[in-house]
Amino acid sequence: MWITKLFLALILPLILLGGCMQSEVREPNTNPITPYPPEASSRELVIPKYFTNRCEIEAWLSDVGKPTGASQDVEEWFVYAVYYQQKALEDGYIINVSYSIAEDGETVIVTCDVMTNDGNIYYFDPDIGTVEDTGLRVPLEKYDLDTLAKKWGIN
């Protein structure tokens, strides 16, 4: 009796599950991946880099220009931030878009975060474009990132 229950508990679900899995088998996708933006396929690969210092961030922001007018809502604020992120990637730089929720639990704050070669972390409001120092510093010189990547299994 217990053998029958064990069989039903362990083997029957595998048989039924196997049937479900067989019915969901799909043909492999043979469509080529379209790069974004489409003209990216003709561009040379550029390894992103950090800005050298705060002055370089400010000069870059000045060169890129900022969207006209303040954003009307959080969605547009994110769009402004993504605008800077895209421009940075086009120029070979790394800029992160992030957000936080203020202490009131309702106000969303959107920022662009930037790390420099020396590990200093800055941010700017995509609406304003003024670079602020977070006071945080990651001592990158203490770490061999290639060795850490191998240690963590990232190749």
C-alpha positions in Angstrom: 0.0 0.0 0.0 2.7 2.5 0.9 4.6 1.6 -2.2 1.6 2.5 -4.3 1.3 5.9 -2.5 5.0 6.5 -3.0 4.7 5.7 -6.7 1.7 8.0 -7.1 3.4 10.8 -5.1 6.7 10.7 -6.9 6.4 9.1 -10.3 2.9 10.2 -11.4 3.6 13.9 -11.2 6.7 13.4 -13.3 4.7 11.6 -16.0 2.1 14.3 -16.0 4.6 17.1 -15.9 6.5 15.5 -18.8 3.4 15.6 -20.9 2.9 19.3 -20.2 6.5 20.1 -21.0 6.2 18.2 -24.3 3.2 20.2 -25.4 5.0 23.5 -24.7 8.1 22.7 -26.9 8.6 25.6 -29.3 10.6 25.9 -32.4 13.8 27.9 -31.9 13.7 31.6 -32.8 15.6 32.0 -36.1 14.9 35.7 -36.4 18.1 37.8 -36.3 18.4 40.2 -33.4 18.0 43.8 -34.4 20.5 46.0 -32.5 19.2 49.2 -30.9 19.6 51.7 -32.3 19.5 50.0 -35.7 22.7 51.7 -36.9 24.6 50.2 -34.0 25.6 47.2 -36.1 27.8 49.4 -38.2 29.5 51.0 -35.2 32.7 49.9 -33.6 32.4 48.4 -30.1 33.3 51.0 -27.5 34.2 49.9 -24.0 32.5 52.3 -21.6 34.7 54.3 -19.2 34.3 56.4 -16.1 34.7 60.1 -16.1 38.1 61.4 -14.9 36.7 63.9 -12.3 33.8 66.2 -11.4 35.1 68.9 -13.8 34.9 66.5 -16.7 31.3 65.5 -15.8 30.3 69.2 -15.6 32.1 69.9 -19.0 30.4 66.9 -20.6 26.9 68.1 -19.3 27.6 71.5 -20.7 28.5 70.1 -24.1 25.5 67.7 -24.2 23.0 70.4 -23.2 20.0 69.8 -21.1 16.4 69.3 -22.1 14.4 72.5 -22.2 12.1 73.1 -19.3 11.5 71.1 -16.1 9.9 67.8 -16.4 6.1 67.8 -15.9 5.9 64.4 -14.1 8.0 61.4 -12.9 7.8 59.7 -16.2 9.2 62.7 -18.1 11.9 63.0 -15.3 13.0 59.4 -16.1 13.0 60.2 -19.8 15.4 63.1 -19.2 17.6 60.8 -17.1 17.6 58.2 -19.9 18.4 60.9 -22.4 21.7 61.6 -20.4 22.3 57.9 -20.1 22.0 57.4 -23.8 24.2 60.4 -24.6 26.8 59.1 -22.2 26.9 55.7 -23.8 27.2 57.3 -27.2 30.3 59.1 -25.8 31.6 56.0 -24.2 30.8 56.9 -20.6 28.8 55.1 -17.9 25.9 56.9 -16.2 23.3 55.1 -14.1 19.7 56.2 -13.8 18.3 55.7 -10.3 15.4 56.8 -8.2 14.5 56.9 -4.5 11.4 57.6 -2.6 11.5 60.5 -0.2 10.7 60.1 3.5 7.1 61.1 2.9 6.7 57.8 1.1 5.2 59.5 -2.0 7.7 61.8 -3.6 9.9 60.1 -6.2 13.4 61.5 -6.8 15.2 60.7 -10.0 18.9 61.1 -10.4 21.8 60.3 -12.7 24.7 58.7 -10.8 28.2 58.9 -12.0 31.4 57.3 -10.6 34.8 58.8 -11.5 38.1 56.9 -12.1 39.2 57.6 -8.6 36.0 56.1 -7.1 34.2 59.3 -6.1 30.5 59.1 -6.7 28.5 62.1 -7.9 24.9 62.6 -8.9 22.9 65.2 -10.8 19.2 65.9 -11.2 18.3 65.4 -14.9 16.1 68.5 -14.7 18.8 70.8 -13.4 22.1 69.2 -14.4 24.1 70.5 -11.4 26.6 67.9 -10.2 26.6 67.1 -6.5 29.1 65.1 -4.5 27.6 62.2 -2.6 30.5 62.1 -0.2 30.9 58.4 -1.1 34.1 56.9 -2.4 34.8 53.4 -3.6 38.6 52.7 -3.3 38.8 51.1 -6.7 42.6 51.1 -6.6 42.4 48.4 -3.8 40.8 45.9 -6.1 41.9 44.1 -9.2 38.5 43.9 -10.9 39.7 41.1 -13.3 40.7 38.9 -10.3 37.4 39.6 -8.6 35.5 38.7 -11.7 37.2 35.3 -11.9 36.7 34.8 -8.2 33.0 35.5 -8.6 32.7 33.4 -11.7 32.0 36.3 -14.0 34.0 36.0 -17.2 
